[in-house]
Amino acid sequence: MAKGKKICPKCNTENPAVVMVCRNCGVEFVKKPKPEPKPRIEKPKPELKTEKVTVKETINPKVAELMRVKYEQPKMLTPDEHADRILGLGNQTAHVLLLQARNGKRWRHVNWKRVAEKIGAATNDSDNPVKEEE
């Protein structure tokens, strides 16, 4: 028998698989009952053993010590202190940062005049890229 076809049990005519009645003799095709699904067997779940544990028992002693230390807000640096930090990176790096600050108006919190004076860069009005507001 060809795939997707059914044969009529009365007249032996080949019919498409989708038809419910024979095209030749009109016999109704009986649907095959679907097999019942096998009952699902559930495996027993393993029992979970739980214990109450306090946080202090689970923390590493070194971590616990660090947790007792109070966090201190970092000190806010003045523009001159920022300039000194930049100068501490070396003259070449300070010069590159100075040029970037001049071109891009970046790092407004730094006293760029101080940086320029210390590294011997040519000074002009744009050394401190941000004019102080009055």
C-alpha positions in Angstrom: 0.0 0.0 0.0 1.2 3.5 -0.9 2.1 5.9 1.9 -0.7 8.2 3.0 -3.4 5.8 1.6 -6.1 3.5 3.2 -7.7 0.5 1.7 -11.5 0.0 2.1 -12.2 -3.3 3.9 -15.4 -3.8 1.8 -14.4 -3.0 -1.8 -10.6 -2.9 -1.5 -10.4 0.6 -3.1 -7.4 2.7 -2.3 -8.4 6.0 -0.6 -6.4 9.0 0.6 -5.5 8.7 4.3 -7.5 11.9 5.2 -10.9 10.7 4.1 -13.3 9.2 6.7 -15.6 7.5 4.1 -14.7 5.2 1.2 -15.1 7.1 -2.1 -16.2 4.0 -3.9 -18.7 2.3 -1.6 -19.3 4.8 1.2 -18.2 2.7 4.1 -17.1 4.7 7.1 -13.6 4.1 8.2 -13.2 3.5 11.9 -10.5 5.4 13.7 -8.0 3.3 15.4 -8.2 4.0 19.1 -5.1 5.7 20.5 -3.1 3.7 22.9 -3.5 4.8 26.5 -0.4 6.6 27.8 1.6 4.6 30.2 1.1 5.7 33.8 3.8 8.0 34.9 5.9 6.6 37.6 7.2 9.2 40.0 10.4 8.6 41.6 10.5 9.3 45.3 12.2 12.6 46.1 15.1 12.4 48.4 14.6 14.0 51.7 16.5 17.2 52.2 18.3 17.5 55.5 18.4 21.1 56.6 20.2 22.6 59.5 20.0 26.0 60.9 23.2 27.8 60.4 23.9 31.3 61.7 25.7 33.8 59.4 28.6 34.2 61.9 29.4 30.5 61.5 29.7 30.6 57.8 31.8 33.7 57.4 35.5 33.5 57.2 37.1 35.1 60.3 39.1 37.5 58.1 35.9 38.6 56.3 34.2 39.1 59.6 37.0 41.3 60.8 36.8 43.4 57.7 33.0 43.7 58.2 33.7 45.3 61.6 35.8 48.0 60.0 33.8 51.1 59.3 34.0 52.5 55.8 35.4 55.9 55.5 34.4 58.3 52.8 37.4 59.1 50.6 38.9 62.5 51.1 37.8 65.0 48.5 40.9 66.4 46.8 41.4 70.0 46.0 42.3 71.1 42.4 46.0 71.5 43.5 46.0 68.0 45.1 44.7 66.6 41.8 47.4 68.5 39.9 50.0 67.0 42.2 48.7 63.5 41.6 48.9 64.0 37.8 52.4 65.4 38.2 53.3 62.2 40.2 52.6 60.2 37.0 55.6 61.7 35.3 56.2 64.7 33.1 55.4 62.9 29.8 52.1 61.6 31.1 51.2 64.9 32.7 51.9 66.7 29.4 49.7 64.3 27.5 46.9 64.7 30.0 47.3 68.5 29.9 46.9 68.4 26.1 43.8 66.2 26.3 42.3 68.6 28.9 43.0 71.6 26.7 41.4 70.0 23.6 38.5 68.2 25.2 37.7 70.3 28.2 38.1 67.2 30.4 39.0 66.8 34.1 37.7 70.2 35.2 38.5 69.5 38.8 42.3 69.8 38.2 44.3 72.9 38.4 45.9 72.7 35.0 47.9 76.0 35.4 49.9 74.3 38.2 50.5 71.2 36.0 51.7 73.4 33.1 54.0 75.4 35.4 55.6 72.3 36.9 56.3 70.6 33.6 57.4 73.8 31.9 54.7 73.7 29.2 53.8 76.9 27.4 51.2 78.7 29.4 48.3 80.5 27.9 44.7 81.3 28.9 43.6 77.8 28.0 45.9 76.0 30.6 42.9 75.8 33.0 40.3 74.7 30.5 37.4 75.7 32.8 37.1 79.3 33.7 36.0 79.6 37.3 32.5 80.9 37.7 32.1 83.9 39.9 
